[in-house]
Amino acid sequence: MTELTDSILCGSAFLLTFIIFINPTNVNTAANKWFGAFICCFFLISVQNNLLSTGLFKENHPLPEWLGVTNFIIAPVFYLSISYYVEPLRKWKPSSLFHFSFALFILALIIISYFLDNNSVQEGVGKKAIADAEIIFNIFFSIQVIPYCLLAYKKIIKHNKNIHQHHSILERVNLSWLKHVSIAVLIISILWVTDIFFNFSGKHQIVDTLTSIIYLSGICYITYFWLKQEEIFPYTRDEKHQIVTINAENTSQGVVKKNLLSEVQLTIMKAALLELIETKKPFLASDLNLIKLAGQLNISAHLLSYVINTGFNENFYQLINRYRVEEAKRLLLEPEMKHLNLLGIAFEVGFNSKTVFNTTFKKITGLTPSEYKKQHSDKTRSD
C-alpha cells in the first residue's frame, strides 16, 4: 500500500512540476519558475525515498546520494518563490547564493567522499558513526526548513497588508493558499524532527502510509489553487516601480512621510476624486485597482495613494469598498432591485464574493445585508 501511494505521489509531483513550468495561464512567470523548482525538489526527494524504500538502490549508491542534496535546496527555493510572488521587481542577486551554501557544502562532501574512496581509503568508519551522521543531517534539514517557512509566512502577511493599498478585491492575489502551504510545511518539519528522535515511521508502517497520503493531498491542494491564481501585479514596469514605492512607504515605521501636495492641492485632488467616484462610479467594476483609478484621474498611482491615505485617512481597499457598501445600501431598498438576491446585489456593486460582501458590509454598518434590509423594511412599514 505504501509503495503504491508513494508511486502515485511521485507521478503527481512530476505532473505538477511539468504543468507549472509550462505555465498555461502565463501569469507570475518568474515566481512560478521558482515555485516549479520547489515542486521539482519535492519530486526528487520522493524519488529518492522510493528508490531506498523499494530496495532498488542501496543507501551508498551514488544516485540516492546525489538526489539527497535536494533536501537542502527545497527550503530556500520555496522562500525565494514567495519572494518573487510578493515583490514585483524582484531580481536574482549573487547574494541569494548564500541560501544554497549548505547544499553546496553537502555536495562538496559527496564529491570528496568519492575521491577518498577511489584512493582506497580505509572503509568502515563504523555503522554507528554513519548512522549518527545521518541523524544529524536529517535534524539539520528539518530545522533548516522551519526558519524559511516562518520567513515565507512573514512575507505573505506583509504582502496582505500592502495589497490593501492598491487592490479592491483581495481574494485572488492575497496568496492565502501559499500561507496555508507554509503552515503545513512548518508542521511537517516539526513532525520530521519528532520522528527522527522517536522513530514512529520505523515502528509503524501505517505512519509512512498516512504521511504519503497527506503529501498527496497537499499536491492536490496546491494544484487546485495554483491553477486558479491570477497575475498579482498586472502592471507595466513603471507602474510596478510606483507600487514598490507605495509598499515601502506603507511598511516604514516611525518615518515622517514626505508631503507630495500642499493643503490646497490636496483639497483640489480630493474634490476631483470624489466627483469621479460619485458621478462615474468606477467602484462598480470588480477588477478596479489603484493603477486603473489613477489612469481615470490622469495622475500617478503614487500620488493617488497619497491623496487617499492623507486626504481620507483610508487605504484604497477601504475607500472603494466603503462606496460599494453605500451603493449596496441604496440598492437593497430599491423596489426595482427586488428581483436580485444578496449575491446579485454583491456582484452589482463590485464585490465578487458573497462572504466578502457580508463581512465588509457588517464591518462598516454593524449589520449584515439581510439584517439591514429587514430593519429598514420594518421601519418603512411602521412609518
N, C-alpha and C positions, 0 to 999 in steps of 0.2 A: 504493500500500500504506500509506504513512504517513498520507495523508488519511483512509483508511478506518479505520485504527487510532485516529486522533485523534477521529474522529466517534463511534466506539464508546466511547472514553474519556469524551467529553463526556456522552453519553447515560447511561453507567453512573454517573458522578459526580452527574448531576442526579437519577437514580432513587434513589441512596443518600441524597442530601440530603433528598429527599421522604420516604423511609422514616424517617430519623432524626427529622425534625420531627414526623411523625405519632406516633412512639414507640409502636408497637403493644404492646410489653412493659410500658410505663408504669413504667419504673424510672429512677432517677437523672435526673429530669426537668430540673433546672437545668443539670446538667453536659452532658446530651445536647443541649440547645438551643445551647450554646456549641460543642459538637463538630459539630453540624449546620451551624453558621455557618462552621466551619473547612472542612468538605467543600464548602460552598457557595462559599467563596472559591476553593477548588481548581477547582471547576466553572467559575467566571467567568474564572479565569486560562486554563483550557483553551479556553474560548470565544474569548478574546482572541487566543490563539495560532492558533486555527483561522481566525479572520477575517483575520488578517495573512498566514498561510501560503497560504491559498487565493486571496488577492488580491481578496477581496470588498470590503475596505476598505483604503485607504492608511494608512500609519503616522500621518499628521497628521489623520486623520479623528477627530472627537470621540468616537465610541463606543469604539474601542480605547484611547484615552487615558483615558477615564473608567474603563473596566474595569481599566486598568493600576494604578489606586490599590489594588486588592485585593492586589497583590503585597506591599504594605507593611502590610497588615492581617492576612494569613494567619498569620504567626508569633505575634504577640501573642494572637490568637484561640485558637490551638492551646494556648498556655501557659495561658490563662485557663480553657479547658475542662478541662485537667488539674487546675488548682487547684480547680475545682468538684467534680471527681470525688473528690479526696482530702480535702477539707475539708467536713465535714458541715454546718457552719453558715455557709458562705461566702456573703457578700452583696456586691452591687455597691457599690463605693466611688467617689466622684468622682476620687480619686487614680488609679484604674485608667485614666482617660482619658490619662494620661501615656504609656501603651503605644502609643497611636494618634497621638502628636504628630507623628511624621514623616509618617504618611499624611495628616494634616490639612495639613501643610506642602506636600506634593506637590499636594494638592487645591487649595490656595490658589494655587500656581504655575500650575496649569492654568487656573484662573479668570482670573488676571491676564493670562496669555498671550492669552486670548480678548479681553480688554478692550483690550490693546495692539494686537491685530490689527484690531479694529473701529475703532480710531483711526488706522488707516493708517500704523502704524509701519513703518519700512523693513524689508522682508523680506530673507531671505538672509543670516542671521548667518554662514552658512558651513556646508557639509556636514560638514567635519571637526569643527567645534565641536559640532554637533548629535550627531555620532557619538561624540565624546569624552564628552559629557554623558550619552548613553545608556549607555555602558560604565560610567561612574562610578555611575550609579543602579543598574545591574544588579549591580555588585560590592557596593554598599551593601545591596541587597536580599538577596543571597546571604549576606553576612556577618552581616546582621541576624538571619537565621534561626538561625545557629549558637548564639549565647548563649541564645536562647529554647528551643531543643531541649535544651541542657545543663541549663537551669533546670527544664524539664519532667521530664527524666530524674532529676534530683536529687530532685524532689518525689515521684516514683514510688518511688524507693529508700527515701526516708523513710517513705512510706506502707506499704511492705512490712515495715518494721521495726515500725511502730505496730500493724498488724493482728494481730501475734503476741500482743498484749495482750488482744484481745477476740474473736478468731476461732479456731476449732479446725480449720477447713478453709479453706485459703488460695487454692486454685486459681481459684475463680470471682470472687474480689474483689481479687486482687493486681495487676490491670491489667498483666500481663506483655505482653499484646498491644499496649498503648499504649507500653510501654517499647521494644518492637521497632519501632513506628512512629516513635518519637523517634530511634532509632538510624538508621533508614532515611532519614528526612528530613535528619538531620545529614550522612550520607554523600552524599546527593544534593546538598546545599548545597555541599559541598566540590567535587563534580564540576562543579556550575554555575560556580563560580569558575574552575576549571581550564579549562572550555570557553570562558569569556569571554576568557581570555588566549591559548588555543591554537586556538580556533575549530574543534574537531573536528566539531561538527554541521554547520558550513557546508561543510566539505571532504568529509564523508562522510555521505550521506543515511541510510545504514544506522544511524548513531548516533541520529538522530531516531526512526527506527522502533523500535529497541531501547528507547529511553527511554520511548516511548509504551506499549510492551508491559510494561515494568517498572511504570509508573504504573498500568496497567490491572490488573496482578497485585496491586498494593498495594490498589486499590479492592476487589478480590475478597476479599483477606485481611481488610481492615477490616470488610467487610460480614459475613463469616462470624463473626468474633469479637464484633462489635457485637451481633448478634442473640442471641448466647449469654450476654451479660452479665446479671448479677443485681444486685439492689439492694445497694449496698455498705454503706449504713448504714440498715437497715430498722427504725429506732427512732423513738420519739416525740421531740419537741423537748427535753424534759427529759433523756431518755436520751442524746441527741446531745451535750448540754452536758457530761454526765459523760464521754462518750467523748473530747471535746475536752480536758477536764481531764486525763484519763489519758494522752492522747497528749503533752500539753505536759510532764507530769512525766517521761514516758519519754524525751523528747528533750533535756531540760535537762541540761547538762553542768556538773559541779562545784557543783551546788546541793544543799544539805542538805535532804532531803525531810522534811516535817512528819510527826510521829508521830500517826496518826489513832487509835491504840489503845494502851492500856498493855500491858505484858508479859502480865499476867493475862488481859486481854480478848482479846489476840491468841491466846493459848493456847486459850481457850474457843472462839473463832471457828474456829481450825484444827481443833479436835476436831469441831465441828459440820459443817464442810465435809468432813472425812474420812468421817464417819458417813454423810453424804448420798451421797458418791461410792461408798463400798463397799457400801451397802445398796441404794440405788435405781439405781445405775449410769447416771447421766444421760449419761455419755460415749458410750453406745451409739448415741445419736441423732447422726446425721452433721451436722445443722444446729444443734448446740449452740453457743451463743456466751455471752459473759460476761453479757450482759443477761438471758438466759434462766436461767442458773445462779444469778445473783443473785436473780432472782424466786423460785426454789425455796427459797432461804435466807431470803427476806424481808428482804434488806438491799440497799443501793445497789450499783451496779456499781463505783463508785469505791472503796467500802470493800472489796468482794470482791477487786478488783485489788490493793489494798494488802495484804490477807491473803495472797494468793498470792505476790506479789513479795517481801514481807518474811518471811512465815512459812515459805515453802517455797524461797525463793531461786530461783524459776522464774517464767516468764510463763504466761499462760493456755494458750497453744498447747502449751507443753512439758508442763504438768501433765496436761492432758486426754489428750494423745497418749501420755504415759507409761503412763497407766492403760489406754488402748486396747491398747497393746503387751502389757501384763501379762495382759489378758484374752485376747488372741490367743495368747500362750504357753500359756495353760491349754487353750484350745480346740484348738490344734494337736495336743495329746497326748490329747485326749478320744476314746475309741473310738467314741462315738455321733456324733462330728463327722467321721468318716472320709469321709462322702458329700460333704462340702464341699471344693472345691479352694481354692487360696490366695486367689483373688478372692472366693470366697464367705465365707471367714474374714474378709477385709478388710471386706466390707460388714457382716458380722455384728457387728463390734466398733466400727463407726462411721466407718471410712475409706470414701471414695467413689472411690478410685483405687488400682490395684494398684501403680503406680510409687511413689506417696507412701507406701503401706503398706510396701513393701520398703525404701525409703530410711530411713524413720523407725525401722523395726524394727532395721535394721542399725546405725543410729546409736546406738541405746540398748543393744542386746545384743552388737553386734560381729559378728553373723551375720545372713544373710538368713533369712526364714521357712522356706524349704525346707532350708537348712543346719541351722537349729535343730531342725527336725522330724526330719531324718535323724540328727543327732548324738544326740538323746535316744532315738530309736527303737533305734539301735545299742546304746546304753548299757543300755536296758531288756532287749534280747535277751541281752546279755552277762551281766546280773545273773541 
